[in-house]
Amino acid sequence: MVKKLHRKTIIIYICLIPLLWILGWVVFYPTFNSLIMSIGLDQGNFTWDYFVEFFTYSQNITAYMNTFKLAIMTVIVCGIIGTFFAFMTTRYRFFGRDLIDILLLIPMMVPGVLFTIALMQIYGESGFIPQIIKQLFSLETAPSILHGFTGIMFVHATTQYMFFYVMVSGALKRIDSSVYDAARSLGASKIRMFFTITLPLLTPALVGAGVMTFMSGVGSFAAPNLIGGNFRTMSVQMLMTKTNGFYNLVSVQGIMLALMSIVFLIVMRYYETRRNFIVDVKGRPLEPIKVEGFWKNFGFFSIMFLFILIIILPILCIVLLSFVPRGAMAVDIFPKTFSLDNYFEFFQRKQTLQPFLNSLKMALIGTIGAVAVGTISSYIIIKTKVKIRFLVELLVFLPWALPASTVGVNMILAFNQPTVFAMNQVLVGSSILLPMTYAVTRVTVIVRNTNAALLQLHDSIEEASRSLGASWIQTFFKIVVPIIAPSILAGAMLSFVALIGEYTISVLMYTVSTMPVSVAMINSMNNFNVGVAMVYGVFLVGITIIIVTASKKFKKVGDLTF
């Protein structure tokens, strides 16, 4: 046993060397390099001038405050919407509930930039609904809320409620019904039980969803860039600064944006520790309340379907507009002719198909990289007693605390010159930098998924295998890997879905040869080729639906639920 344990330790330390090198290369070095550039040490002189420039330039302060306002309001609005729907679908059983539950997951299946474009086609100033209202009421201009702060909030409200919906639904299903039975026996009213039992028990889920939503709002780029107008956020401001070549200033902007997310994360975690309650079911979970009567069922379904209709229309719009000929939308608001020409162009014209293939390839490379690094990191964190495992945990969770735009900027600033990490090569402009950055942003997701699986894998299982004569390597590949594989695969699938339509990082560092589908869609829209842009969207949605559906089948192995 001692000999095998020694062999395991040696193998772990051998794995640690390349792992720490990789994490140091793609996580620590870019972050540290941005800190160095922000204080001028890259030029050999320590200075606070770039921070002074940030705080004295009014557009930076305005963009920073706009970002904070947008993120906070996104948390509030999405929190209300997501929590409301979570209660409705979890606590009540009514006609069409299962269908509603599936339809509410639609935003998870559509890349953010695609959903924003589709919403613009429906609710924008030249969109279908405003134009219909204009003609019906003989208005001079079409009414539209899809611009500026209001427009961005509309996009966020219809897409980012998912964090609250998924996490609160899960928490509600884990509440022990015996807690309510005891409260009722003591004469507690429904209102009192809500504030003294339900709300406290939901605290971890609400905090987790709030943090995720806040970070998503802070790093939001597609909506602010496409419909923000004069309401400029830091992600857009960073792109402008980077485009103008002010790299030291953009490093300061990235640090300040990351600081906003980290402070919010610390505050929310502190609040959670002060009000943390156990949510796991020890008796039996709460049974949904059955809604009796036709009109009550109709009312429940109708109220929820009205909101869902808002997120269904963009999907229908994507499919419809994919058949619109090139240039038709530049003349007519409502398409009059339809054809399959856009689909023929997609498959027959290499220049049109290439961005889609680029995204598939880069998303696959990024996912494989994230899985390789994340799985090894997770095992070291959970299943070993290596003294420096805290360093591994810090490095793999650092990207999660940073907005995507900050991660992208850090990578650009780090690798726009020769470095020892890149074998004295400049990676900016190369085909490897974008998928490498993709991998960095998804490592945390893989680690979190794998951690959950490994925590449920009792040490006695490995000990039993070794006691029967199996080596540590045999135990790892024949016992550990098969058990945690479904969880890893589910995380990999969802990571691939997120990366295939990624826009925020892509627009910062793509090249002509690595142009992803998200950027190609915007270019097609700008060239009034709406049909091809929507063809991209149809295939993105199709692939995403297949992957999300398949990933649900890899969440259970035997009696273990991951």
Disulfide bonds with the S-S distance in Angstrom:
none
